[in-house]
């Protein structure tokens, strides 16, 4: 009898979820083709136009903590902050599932990860005071996702499409149709997608890059290094049992900003005034960089402190427009036929991506 009641309650709950998702699928829609007309092309012309007081401040975005009830074995905000601060990070963005969590010591950006659905269509949302819940747990069409992006955008959120390759959650066709998101997770532990990003840019679907650890667990050796003594907790047990090999200290962004205040950091993110970095291995040194920008209205340049193995200026459909090797300085003059140009630098320790420059229209 008790089993029957249990299964009836489960069936009732599932039925309610299905009915709710049916309602949201039918009524909560937005046409992505209408969003196309809203693109402000001028803000993509030169992401590095604004000169700032601070340059290349190291930031980690998309970090999960133990503050959600169903993730008790993950690291605490204090543990994550300790490890990242020791490795030169100045800004953190915790993105727990539909919950805002803030670090205590480092500068922070309020954020959360939207998405509690079967397809694992997740978005990083930064800079909002409130959390928007996932109304499409079973299924969402492109029109449903556009509606949600528009809603979060109307609240002032900086929106990143997370890990497109995970569960094939955002195939290229869907990414090509969606509009009004700010950035795309080009560097992710679930797969790097610079060529897919190029295809979107080539099809006039502009976005900035994002590089994220998508941290779920600190690697065991890093956790042991900073753990405090005391009674064993969930994290101690899971670390011993599963020998977790979490992703940390591998993917980050370097932001030009006037201060480490949230409003200033968000301003720079919206401008694309930052770089995306993926290290070859977490223990390697960070590459030492310098200014990237434009001379006049046509010449894109870079100046680095460390010597890169190669620097490439990349354009339409991933075409290499100019290739340099072992050069700390270089430039490329935009041609009339170039639809966009981005810089890709490979160092012995890391790969660095600039955001795209779009010629004036």
Residue pairs with C-beta under 8 A, 6 or more apart in sequence:
17 137
17 138
18 138
20 135
21 135
21 136
21 137
21 138
21 139
24 135
24 136
24 144
25 136
25 139
25 140
25 141
25 144
28 135
28 144
28 147
28 148
29 141
29 143
29 144
29 146
29 147
30 143
30 146
30 147
30 149
30 150
31 143
31 146
32 142
32 143
32 146
32 177
32 178
32 179
35 146
35 150
35 179
35 180
36 179
38 179
38 180
39 179
39 206
41 206
41 358
41 361
42 360
42 361
43 270
43 271
43 272
44 206
44 272
44 340
44 356
44 357
44 358
45 357
45 358
45 359
45 360
46 293
46 294
46 357
47 208
47 271
47 272
47 273
47 274
47 354
47 355
47 356
47 357
48 256
48 272
48 273
48 291
48 292
48 293
48 294
48 354
48 355
49 271
49 273
49 293
49 294
50 256
50 268
50 271
50 273
52 256
52 257
52 258
52 268
52 273
53 257
53 258
53 259
54 256
54 257
54 258
54 259
54 260
55 256
55 291
56 254
56 255
56 256
56 275
56 289
57 90
57 91
57 254
57 255
57 256
57 257
57 260
57 265
58 88
58 89
58 90
58 91
58 252
58 253
58 254
58 286
59 89
59 90
59 91
59 92
59 93
59 109
59 252
59 253
59 254
59 255
59 265
59 274
60 84
60 89
60 91
60 92
60 93
60 212
60 213
60 215
60 252
61 92
61 93
61 95
61 109
61 111
61 124
61 126
61 160
61 210
61 212
61 253
62 93
62 95
62 113
62 124
62 160
62 162
62 185
62 210
62 212
62 213
62 214
62 215
63 80
63 84
63 92
63 93
63 94
63 95
63 213
63 215
64 71
64 74
64 94
64 95
64 96
64 97
64 113
64 214
64 215
64 216
65 71
65 74
65 75
65 76
65 77
65 80
65 94
65 96
65 101
66 72
66 73
66 74
66 75
66 76
66 234
66 235
67 77
67 96
67 99
67 101
68 96
68 97
68 99
71 96
71 97
71 216
72 234
73 217
73 234
73 235
73 237
73 238
74 216
74 217
74 235
75 215
75 217
75 218
75 223
75 235
76 235
77 94
77 101
77 102
77 103
77 104
78 104
79 218
79 223
79 226
79 227
79 235
80 92
80 94
80 103
80 215
80 218
81 92
81 103
81 104
81 105
81 106
82 226
83 218
83 222
83 225
83 226
83 248
83 249
84 92
84 106
84 248
84 249
85 105
85 106
86 226
87 249
88 286
89 106
89 252
90 106
90 107
90 260
91 106
91 107
91 108
91 109
91 255
91 260
91 265
92 103
92 106
92 107
92 108
92 109
93 108
93 109
93 110
93 111
93 124
93 126
94 100
94 101
94 102
94 103
94 108
94 111
95 111
95 112
95 113
95 124
95 125
96 112
96 113
97 112
97 113
97 115
97 116
98 112
98 113
98 114
98 116
98 131
98 132
98 133
98 134
99 112
99 131
100 110
100 111
100 112
100 131
102 108
102 110
107 260
107 261
107 262
107 265
108 262
109 126
109 127
109 262
109 265
109 266
110 126
110 127
110 128
110 129
110 262
111 124
111 125
111 126
111 127
112 124
112 125
112 131
113 122
113 123
113 124
113 125
113 162
114 122
114 123
114 124
114 125
114 131
114 132
114 134
114 148
114 152
115 121
115 122
115 123
115 134
115 162
116 133
116 134
116 137
117 134
117 136
117 137
117 138
117 140
118 137
118 138
118 139
119 139
119 140
119 167
119 169
120 163
120 166
120 167
120 169
121 140
121 145
121 169
121 170
122 162
122 163
122 169
123 148
123 149
123 152
123 159
123 160
123 161
123 162
123 181
124 159
124 160
124 162
124 185
124 210
124 212
125 131
125 132
125 152
125 157
125 158
125 159
125 160
126 157
126 158
126 160
126 266
126 269
127 156
127 157
127 158
127 262
127 266
128 152
128 155
128 156
128 157
130 155
132 148
132 151
132 152
132 155
132 157
135 148
136 144
136 145
136 148
140 148
142 174
142 177
142 178
145 174
145 178
146 177
146 178
146 179
146 180
149 159
149 178
149 179
149 180
149 181
150 180
152 159
153 159
153 180
158 182
158 183
158 266
158 269
158 270
159 180
159 181
159 182
159 183
160 181
160 182
160 183
160 184
160 185
160 210
160 212
161 170
161 175
161 178
161 181
161 183
161 184
161 185
161 207
162 185
162 188
162 212
162 214
163 169
163 185
163 188
163 189
163 190
163 191
163 214
164 170
164 171
164 175
164 184
164 185
164 188
164 191
164 193
164 196
165 188
165 190
165 191
165 193
166 188
166 190
166 191
170 178
172 196
172 199
172 200
175 184
175 196
175 200
175 205
176 199
176 200
176 203
176 205
178 205
179 205
181 207
182 207
182 208
182 269
182 270
183 207
183 208
183 209
183 210
183 269
184 193
184 197
184 200
184 207
184 208
184 209
184 210
185 193
185 210
185 211
185 212
185 214
186 192
186 193
186 194
186 197
186 209
186 210
186 211
186 276
186 353
187 209
187 210
187 211
187 212
187 251
187 276
187 277
187 278
187 351
187 353
188 211
188 212
188 214
188 251
189 213
189 214
189 247
189 250
189 251
190 214
192 278
194 318
194 344
194 353
195 318
197 207
197 209
198 314
198 316
198 317
198 318
199 317
199 318
200 206
200 207
201 207
201 339
201 340
201 342
201 356
202 316
202 317
202 339
202 340
204 339
206 340
206 356
206 358
208 269
208 272
208 274
208 355
208 356
209 276
209 353
209 355
210 253
210 276
211 251
211 252
211 253
211 276
211 277
211 278
211 353
212 251
213 247
213 248
213 249
213 250
213 251
213 252
214 247
215 246
215 247
215 248
216 246
216 247
217 223
217 238
217 239
217 244
217 245
217 246
218 244
218 246
218 248
219 244
219 245
219 246
219 248
219 282
220 239
220 243
220 244
220 245
222 246
222 248
223 235
223 239
224 239
227 235
227 236
238 244
248 282
249 279
249 282
250 278
250 279
250 281
250 282
251 276
251 277
251 278
251 279
252 277
253 274
253 275
253 276
253 277
254 274
254 275
254 277
254 289
255 265
255 268
255 269
255 273
255 274
256 268
256 273
256 274
257 264
257 265
257 267
257 268
257 273
258 264
268 274
272 355
272 356
274 355
275 289
275 292
275 352
275 353
275 354
275 355
276 352
276 353
276 355
277 286
277 287
277 350
277 351
277 352
277 353
278 350
278 351
279 286
279 349
279 350
280 348
280 349
280 350
280 351
281 349
284 348
284 349
284 350
285 349
286 349
286 350
287 304
287 306
287 308
287 345
287 347
287 349
287 350
287 352
288 304
288 305
288 306
289 304
289 305
289 306
289 352
290 302
290 303
290 304
290 305
290 328
291 301
291 302
291 303
292 300
292 301
292 302
292 303
292 343
292 354
293 300
293 301
294 300
294 301
294 357
295 301
295 331
297 360
298 333
298 334
299 331
299 332
299 333
299 334
300 313
300 331
300 332
300 333
300 334
300 341
300 343
300 357
301 329
301 330
301 331
301 332
302 311
302 329
302 330
302 331
302 343
302 345
302 354
303 328
303 329
304 328
304 329
304 345
305 328
306 328
306 347
307 326
307 327
307 328
308 326
308 327
308 328
308 345
308 346
308 347
308 352
309 325
309 326
309 346
309 347
309 348
310 323
310 324
310 325
310 345
310 346
311 323
311 324
311 327
311 330
311 343
311 344
311 345
311 346
312 320
312 321
312 322
312 323
312 324
312 343
312 344
312 345
313 320
313 321
313 322
313 332
313 341
313 342
313 343
314 320
314 321
314 341
314 342
314 343
314 344
315 321
315 338
315 339
315 340
315 341
315 342
316 338
316 339
316 340
321 332
321 335
321 338
321 341
322 330
322 332
324 330
332 341
334 341
334 357
334 359
336 359
338 359
339 358
339 359
340 356
340 357
340 358
340 359
341 356
341 357
342 353
342 354
342 355
342 356
342 357
343 352
343 353
343 354
344 351
344 352
344 353
344 354
345 351
345 352
346 352
